[in-house]
Amino acid sequence: MADINRDDAEIELAFPPRFQYGERVIARSVVRNDGTYNGKDIGEVLVNKGEIGYVININTFLQQFYIYAVDFVDSGHRVGMRAKELCTLDNLPDEVLAQLGEKAASITTLGQATPTHTTTATEAP
């Protein structure tokens, strides 16, 4: 059997998970099907860089890494990702928020559903 290439010397499982259930995260890179996603061709794009998703499960891999199951609502894909492939939108450090200044307020609305049209009492369906 071939050796499994462990690309990181760090054992992530020695620390708590970086993300929590329900946390909004953003993909740091494009994710393509490596053959483990049913119904899509190998190499087909599953998640685009900058796409927003929600952590729906946390598992482990090779007794070394956390794998975060992320539901990307816009594309409709649920993909397992490593922490280094994701960035939080809910728990940004204070120094990052300070650098963002006024733009930090817009982060709170990213990835949240907003109604496109509200019906008033005078409108009939």
N, C-alpha and C positions, 0 to 999 in steps of 0.2 A: 504494500500500500504506500502511496506517495506521501511525503511529509506535507502537513498542512502549514502553509505560510502564515504565521502570526505576525501581522504587520506592525503591531505595537508591543512594546515590552511591558507596558503598564497593564495591570490587572484592574479593570474598571470595577469589578465586583467587590473589591476591597473598600469601595466608597458607596454612599447612597446613590441612587439614580439621579442623573442631572435634571431630568424632566419628570413631571407628575401627571397622573391621569387627568385628562381634560385640558391640559395646558396647550395654549396656542403656540405653534412653532412655524418656522418658515424654512423652506428647503434652501440650502446653501449652494446646491449644484443641481444639474439635470440628473434625473435617475432614469436609467433605461432597464428594460427587462433583461435579466441575466439568464432567463430560461426557467425561473421559478414562479413566474406569474402566469397562471393559466389563462388562455384565451387571447394572448398577445404574442406577437412574433418576438424572437430574440432581437434585442437592439432597439425595439420600439420604445419611444419616450413614454414613461408613465407619469413623471412629475417634472415640471419645469422649475428652473431656478427662480426663487422668489414666491413660489406657490405656498399658500397658507394652509395648514392642516391642524388637526387636534390629536393629541396622544390618546389612544384608546386602549393600549395594553403595553405592558413592559415584560419582556422575556430576557433570556440570556442565550449566549452562543459561545461554544468552546470553553465554557467555564471561565471566560475572560471578559466578555463584552456584554453590555446591555444592548438589546435590540428593542427599539421603540416602534410599535405598530402605530402608524399615523394615518388618519383618515383625511385625505385631501378632498374636500367637498367639491371644489370646482371641477376637477377632473373625474371625480367619482372613484378614485383608486385608493385602496388601503395597502400601504407599503411598509415593510420592515426596514428601519434605518438606524444607523449608528449615531451617537451623540455628535460626532464631529461633522456629520452631514446636516445638522439642524441648528437653528438658533431660536431662542425663546422670544416671544413677543409679550408674555405676561410678567416675567420676572427679570427685567433688565436692571443691571446694577445702577445705583444712583449716579455714578460718574458718567455713565453712558447717557442717561436721561438728561443730565446737566449739559453735556456736549450737544445734544439734539435741540435743546432750548424749546422754542415754541412748537417745533415739529413733533416733539414727544407726545403732545396731546392727540395728534392724529393716529398714533400707534394704537390707542385704546379702541378705535373703531375698525381697524383692519381685521378682516375675516369674520366680522359679525354681520349677521343678516339684517338688512334694512328694507322696509317695505318700499316697493317702487311706486305704489299707488294706494291711497287710502280712500275708502268709500265713505261718503258723507250721508247723512240721514235723507237728504233730498234726492240722492241718486238711487235709481231703481235697478236691480240686477236684470 
